Amino acid sequence: MSVHTFSSGLPPARRSGIRRMMARDSLFRRVDWLLLLAAGGLTVLGCLLVWSATWTRTDINEGDPHFFLIRHALNAAIGIALAVGVMWLGHQRLRSAVPVFYGFSIVLLLLVFTPLGTEINGQRAWLSIAGYTVQPGEFAKVAVILGMATVLAAQVDAGDRDHPAGRPVLQALGLAALPLAIVVVDDMGMAMVIGMIVLGVLLASGATIFWTFGLMAAGAAGAVLVWTLGVLDEYQINRFAAFANPELDPAGAGYNTNQARIAIGSGGLTGTGLFQGSQTTGQFVPEQQTDFIFTVAGEELGFVGGAGIILLIAVLLWRALRIARGATDLYSTIIAAGLVAWLAFQSFENIGMALGIMPVAGIPLPFVSYGGTAMMASWIAIGLLESIRMKRTLSA
């Protein structure tokens, strides 16, 4: 049914409003609604799962069963507001502010090593400001993507070259190396995510394959160097050892993954029901509202619920890839590709460590896990993707 046929029986004012809404340059037509629905669906599920994981946790919820639910919903609301702000400003207009944002992110990362820094579960990766904890690494991921895109696309978008030259590639790698060197000291999971972002950005930029293979070789050499120099803390080494051999220390380093698999396995096809999981209510799985949130879905919503989360993530990544493919300039393409690399790897790692197929790295599940900074950064990513989509649709 055409818009004209549908609106023919409506009053003139209503018909005019529908025509404006369905016009090619209208906001309704320019927004990728599937992307928004997928991110929104994951956020709503996250609220329910975080609530279920914490409502009986009197040791952390201050006696209020709704404590984490309210905070998680508030974080999501702030994240959505930030996404709307990014969409309104536009990723192109933000281009001139990238150096400031990048510098601000580096300062926040360095503040972690001052008295403002706080340690959680052995990781000193947070800032404690006015009673709130902030994880600067989440904003650093966005800064790395925007910074690398700005440098790599400058000559290409200006029409001077058809692919980035060696010097811009080196400059872009230098921009990524600084935050990577800071976070690798105490947050291996964040370092892994930034590493995958850099790889995705290079592949999307059109840089010669020499740089991709060189980066992979440097990454392997760096991992060996970090291991041999003893940069990793004992708890990080134990996590990798437990991944290689789950039976090595079932009551220690391997406890989290063993309990996570028990929780997911007990859910069966349709789960035990929300708020009814014995592993969840019994608090057998540590950090279940954050790193191991997928175990709540596996136990209480079963295979159907876990598969639903994976399907929503797949839809989100599919729409993001379509946005990257349809971008009208290299700067936009690189941003979208970097965001896809970030969200795809982080989702795979988080779900993988709950299933025991990836090492425990302390990485949240985007849009689902509890965490204010992570939620805000994830929705900023949606705002950037929608901005790229809106620019392409307007110029079509």
Helices and strands as residue ranges (DSSP letters): H 3-7, H 12-22, H 27-30, H 33-54, H 67-89, G 93-97, H 98-111, E 117-120, E 123-129, E 132-134, H 136-157, H 166-183, H 188-205, H 209-228, H 234-244, H 255-266, H 278-281, H 293-300, H 302-326, H 330-355, H 372-395
